[in-house]
Amino acid sequence: MPCCMSKSLGWCKVLPIVYTDGQGNEFCLFHAPQGKKGLTPDEFNKEVFQYIDTKKRKGEPCTLDGTIFDNHIDFSSYHEQNPLPSIHLNDAVFLSSASFSDTTFAESAGFVRAVFSAKADFGGAIFRKRASFFHAIFKGDADFASAIFDGDALFSKAEFYGMVKFQNSCFKESVNFNSAALKNDNYFDKSEFQKQASLHGTSFDGRTSFLKTKFLADAHFTDALFNGRVDFSSTSFESQTDFSSATIKGKVYFKSTMFNGMTLFRGVNMEGVSFDSLISARSHFRMPI
């Protein structure tokens, strides 16, 4: 009998069974519940890397959807000289910390609905194609500092419960945080958004900083919710910027902020907003009633 997860995921139907539960459900190595894999953490991680390398040698996408990672795993050996192939970790569960620090994703990277129970480290990672974290859950800190996104970056409806770091990150294509929930402190300092940045309905509960961030194309914060202190000081908005219908409950600073395109604050509660030393050269700054 194939792994019971193959009915919904498909890819693991040819893998051997390593565990059968009390109801007769059979599981392959990658989908066996926590503590039921029959391998040490190092042995299991080695099996993961061997599976990836086999797919890479064959020039095939690597699917690891639904994999349960019991312990810490480090993918940093897949650097720029040895990049990951197209990899799908949708619905994967990382029960311990996961490190993708300085990892290069040569093709698409899928983390749709993935659950990171501890720290997720993507610091310095390079995403050459689309990176999808749609509906992903980060229960620990999420570190994307100095990451480079050459393709679209999708974080819509993602949930972040720990600290979020995107300092010095570069988004070369569109980025989508629509309806994402950032429930702790968040840092986007000195990051660069080269194409459209969409943060429609995004909620920021903790302290959030966009200090010296560059938005080179349209930036949409429509219906965003700011519950904590937010700092846009020395941030530059080079194209249309839209905060329409945003809800601002904490202090928001626009000190030495530059708006070089049409700027909309239609329907925004302006309490707690500071526009000290606002720079709006060549802008069409609109605040309709």
Secondary structure in CASP SS format (residue, H / E / C, confidence):
PFRMAT SS
TARGET T0000
AUTHOR 0000-0000-0000
METHOD secondary structure of the structure
MODEL  1
M C 1.00
P C 1.00
C C 1.00
C C 1.00
M C 1.00
S H 1.00
K H 1.00
S H 1.00
L H 1.00
G C 1.00
W C 1.00
C C 1.00
K C 1.00
V C 1.00
L C 1.00
P C 1.00
I E 1.00
V E 1.00
Y E 1.00
T E 1.00
D C 1.00
G C 1.00
Q C 1.00
G C 1.00
N C 1.00
E E 1.00
F E 1.00
C E 1.00
L C 1.00
F C 1.00
H C 1.00
A C 1.00
P C 1.00
Q C 1.00
G C 1.00
K C 1.00
K C 1.00
G C 1.00
L C 1.00
T C 1.00
P H 1.00
D H 1.00
E H 1.00
F H 1.00
N H 1.00
K H 1.00
E H 1.00
V H 1.00
F H 1.00
Q H 1.00
Y H 1.00
I H 1.00
D H 1.00
T H 1.00
K H 1.00
K H 1.00
R H 1.00
K H 1.00
G C 1.00
E C 1.00
P C 1.00
C E 1.00
T E 1.00
L C 1.00
D C 1.00
G C 1.00
T C 1.00
I E 1.00
F E 1.00
D C 1.00
N C 1.00
H C 1.00
I E 1.00
D E 1.00
F C 1.00
S C 1.00
S C 1.00
Y C 1.00
H C 1.00
E C 1.00
Q C 1.00
N C 1.00
P C 1.00
L E 1.00
P C 1.00
S C 1.00
I E 1.00
H E 1.00
L C 1.00
N C 1.00
D C 1.00
A C 1.00
V E 1.00
F E 1.00
L C 1.00
S C 1.00
S C 1.00
A E 1.00
S E 1.00
F C 1.00
S C 1.00
D C 1.00
T C 1.00
T E 1.00
F E 1.00
A C 1.00
E C 1.00
S C 1.00
A E 1.00
G E 1.00
F C 1.00
V C 1.00
R C 1.00
A C 1.00
V E 1.00
F E 1.00
S C 1.00
A C 1.00
K C 1.00
A E 1.00
D E 1.00
F C 1.00
G C 1.00
G C 1.00
A C 1.00
I E 1.00
F E 1.00
R C 1.00
K C 1.00
R C 1.00
A E 1.00
S E 1.00
F C 1.00
F C 1.00
H C 1.00
A C 1.00
I E 1.00
F E 1.00
K C 1.00
G C 1.00
D C 1.00
A E 1.00
D E 1.00
F C 1.00
A C 1.00
S C 1.00
A C 1.00
I E 1.00
F E 1.00
D C 1.00
G C 1.00
D C 1.00
A E 1.00
L E 1.00
F C 1.00
S C 1.00
K C 1.00
A C 1.00
E E 1.00
F E 1.00
Y C 1.00
G C 1.00
M C 1.00
V E 1.00
K E 1.00
F C 1.00
Q C 1.00
N C 1.00
S C 1.00
C E 1.00
F E 1.00
K C 1.00
E C 1.00
S C 1.00
V E 1.00
N E 1.00
F C 1.00
N C 1.00
S C 1.00
A C 1.00
A E 1.00
L E 1.00
K C 1.00
N C 1.00
D C 1.00
N E 1.00
Y E 1.00
F C 1.00
D C 1.00
K C 1.00
S C 1.00
E E 1.00
F E 1.00
Q C 1.00
K C 1.00
Q C 1.00
A E 1.00
S E 1.00
L C 1.00
H C 1.00
G C 1.00
T C 1.00
S E 1.00
F E 1.00
D C 1.00
G C 1.00
R C 1.00
T E 1.00
S E 1.00
F C 1.00
L C 1.00
K C 1.00
T C 1.00
K E 1.00
F E 1.00
L C 1.00
A C 1.00
D C 1.00
A E 1.00
H E 1.00
F C 1.00
T C 1.00
D C 1.00
A C 1.00
L E 1.00
F E 1.00
N C 1.00
G C 1.00
R C 1.00
V E 1.00
D E 1.00
F C 1.00
S C 1.00
S C 1.00
T C 1.00
S E 1.00
F E 1.00
E C 1.00
S C 1.00
Q C 1.00
T E 1.00
D E 1.00
F C 1.00
S C 1.00
S C 1.00
A C 1.00
T E 1.00
I E 1.00
K C 1.00
G C 1.00
K C 1.00
V E 1.00
Y E 1.00
F C 1.00
K C 1.00
S C 1.00
T C 1.00
M E 1.00
F E 1.00
N C 1.00
G C 1.00
M C 1.00
T E 1.00
L E 1.00
F C 1.00
R C 1.00
G C 1.00
V C 1.00
N C 1.00
M C 1.00
E C 1.00
G C 1.00
V E 1.00
S E 1.00
F C 1.00
D C 1.00
S C 1.00
L C 1.00
I E 1.00
S C 1.00
A C 1.00
R C 1.00
S C 1.00
H C 1.00
F E 1.00
R E 1.00
M C 1.00
P C 1.00
I C 1.00
END
